[in-house]
Amino acid sequence: MKRTKKVLALVLCLALASAFVPAAFAAPVNLDDVLGEWETQRADPKLLDIVYMRVYKESGEYKVYLENAFPAVAQKLSSIYTWTARPDGTIYQSGGVWVDAPSAASNINLANEMVWGFDGTYIFGVDELGPFEPYYVRKSAPAPSPSVKVGDVIPFGGYDWRVLDVKDGKALIISDRTVGTKNYHEVNETVTWENCDLRKYLNGEFYNSFSAADRAKIAETKVVNNNNPWLGTNGGNDTNDKIFLLNIEEAVKYFGDSGQLTNRPTGANGRAVTSIDDEYNAARIAISWNSNTAVTWTLRSSGQSGGTVANVSEKGHISFGGGTVRVGSGGRHFRPAMWITVGASSGSLDSAAAWAVPHIESGLAKGFIPADIQGSYGANITRGEFCRMAVKWVEYALNKPIGVIVAERGLPERAGHTFSDTADASILAAYKLGVTGGSVAPADGKPGQFNPSGQITRQEAAVMITNTCKAIGANVSNPPAADFGDMSAAASWAHPGISFVRANGIMSGSGGNFNPTGLYTRQESITTFNNIKHNELPGR
């Protein structure tokens, strides 16, 4: 308990301490050298732990966004500081001190201070939780620059990755070695990529093992799941994934195409062969993550039957028949693949209001802001953009890809489930989850209309946010009536939604009013989603 109180006291000290910068310890630092994203280098559950930090410029000032985790008390807080470079090269920070090295902080009274320093590689910090133990944050490995080319091996998230393709500001990468062993599915039964256990693992536990900064660089990808090109075995539905395995066609495309995929050869006995064995075998060979031996690695394509999956053998042969989806408790080696942004930023924060910056930073770290909304934050948000953000927020809250969520719930296709003016997968998923009904609801087996480029009013946003909370299992019934002075101006259908977001601290008004027909902006939408404490909602 004493440790908990000291941690919480530190938070208050950091937020409220007055400026105190002893000249004897102030070190000349070029703040341009510390711009960018930083992550934990040393973590100690007994100490304040900065798990993510971003240093950026806003209106000429250097802003510092921090996310602090307190493992000992299961608490996480975020805060923003301003660092100002003085003419003499020293740094001013309210509630903090800059020093040359961690050892220089040993004579400072840390009861009311946070000590910062930069040694050219690490930003280091010391807090008042003695004994004196500095901890460090290091700059996150940036996404590869646009100069990366096919065949390069690049570091990302603690692994080495081989670049398979580069286009549209993104790179397709696959682990250079296998990263572990897992069964494609834990039960030997008919299963496709859409519902297999390995997909759930890659887009859940494995994805979340990356830092917040790295997760923000992993793009969601539409994964096409064709039938087995030689055997015709059902490949299942297409999916939207952050991380996936290659299929047979992609293994041929990216490691070398000898023409055998299209022109299936025959063996010496005159029968059609069941694997590709060609001059590109060596390129397809994978080395184990924990040894220097070649191993068989799994593809996502279905094999000779519904209970099998294609693979690449230790000799580099592509086996169309593959093996069973479960091969024992150890599983089979796998090589994850993903598209990551290359040299792209999350959009200039100069377009965001100061109050929105911490919410945008948090939203980027959580991964619920779609790439095409990362910028022009003051612009009005469209209906399509809002739905895509809602779906990504549901993925964040439930820690699963939306395709898995829909499949697990067995949500049926509604009658006339498509809209005549959009086929966007996220919008259709939002419709399935009940987040939106469209501008003209489908009826009598006929498609409705969604109006994806239309703008959203505050009352519409309140209703859609309420529906989103319901989609993750919250009880949204009978909230206390909102007490805004202009509720009479809101549509009757919007009253429950406005009341719910008001009661749960998700949306607020101004001057006692809600302004129900006012248009909603991107930064307001991001702030709203970030305000949802999904584990504290009624019924959760």
Phi, psi and omega in degrees: 000321180298318179297318179300316181297323180292321178298313181293325177296324179297319179303315179296321179297317181295325184280329191244349186299144178281163182294135178205104185234090180296125183300329184296336184247359183280123185254136175300126180221135173271108185295339175297336180287344183248011175294144175123196185256142182227153180219171186297134171254325179226128180237134178225120184298347180270352185243160169302130185238113174279111182267342179202139179214140176230128177251124183216167180256139175216117181052041176084352180258152178266117181256145181234115176258127182239144165242119182252131177250141178239083184305326184295334182237013177051050183230147179222131180228157175233156182203165179232134175238164174242126173254131182240127178277123178275161181303328182277005178091352177281165184246135174252129173218127178299123177081014182213163181230136174261137180226171180283322186207159180305323182296334181290346181274353188295337181262004181268140174287107186273003184299328183236015188227154167248133182254131181239155173199165180218120183257016180099338178238314184244144160272128179243156180218151176227131176248183188275005181276084183294170003291170185300111179218100179289150172235165191231154165234144180241157180291134179296146175297123182290157171299147182302147182289165180299352181278355178299148182227162180303132181101342177295150171248121186236150174276142176199123175063026178091002178236161170264137185232142177262132181278121181261331184201151176222122177196151175053039177075014180227156176237134172273122182234150176227145181303136183293321171249173170292157181250000180162188177233136178208149169288144174300322177209145186277356177232132177286093181208170177293124182204146175247175181306321184306320188245008184283156182291330181293323176297318179298319180295313184297321183267004176242266185301314183293314178302317182286351176284346177280155177294162179301321180295319180288323178300325180294342181266350181274119185274144171286137188233137171282118183258117182272125184247082180290160169295157178306121189293340177257323188255347176077007181298138184303128179267351179084187182283155172293155183227166172245116187228153168277316183230142186209177171254156173290153170259183184300311182299321180290324177298323177289314183299316190266341179252355176129130184245111179268359181095352183291331180299318181278317183250082185300119182282170175245154179275185182297334180274003179086356179269153178294137180286163182248008178209158175267120180231103188214193183290353180259012178306313185300323181294333184269350181294134178246142178260141182298150180293335185240016177201180177253029181256148177284142184223161173283136179232149192275140168258173181265351181291143174297149182269223185286343178210176183296339181261016180232164181220141181292159179206175174245124186285172179295345176266359180090007179281137175274113181266114181287326179285325175066210181221178181297154183290339174237127183241019181120181185294334183279329181081187181244153180297150179218155180233103180295152175228153180197159171260129177237151177291143181241109178073006181271147177257175181271020180090148182291131176280355178298336181278353183262146173291152183303321182293338183271341187304309181298327179290321178294316178300316180295318179297322177295318180295322180282340175086020182259004179263112179302149185302323184284357178252002182275080183147167181047051189293338180277354182287152175294140181274146178268167180297319179295316179299318182296318180293320179296322177292320179300317181294318179293326177292321176300318177300317178297313185294323182262354177058041179212150173296151185297326179297322178293318180300312181296318182294318181296327181276349180062035183295123181282156171292129178282157177300131182061047193287344182265161174255147182286343185247009175198146172237018181302126185297323181290322178295317178295324176294319178297324177294317178299320182283352180085014179291322182222153175249001183087168177282329171229111187292144174300145181204147176055037178076005181254143180295150177263199177233145181248327183060063186298333181268359177290157181267167186242137174272165181297323180290324176294320178298318180299318181292316181293324176296316178300316178297324178295317177297321177297324183295336178261011173103007179285149174271109185257009184281143170052052174288156176298140184300134177294146185253026179294147183288343183247027180298335178294340179275349180274146177296148182299325180292342183269346185302313180299320180295314179299319180295321181294312183292330176292313184294333184255015174066027184268317176231147177229175180248201180218128180062029179085000180244159181258335183057063189298330183263002177290150181282151184256141183259171177298312184292328175293320180295315179298316179300317180300310180297322180291336179286344184286117173269087194296334180274357181245006180290154177305133178085355181261000000 
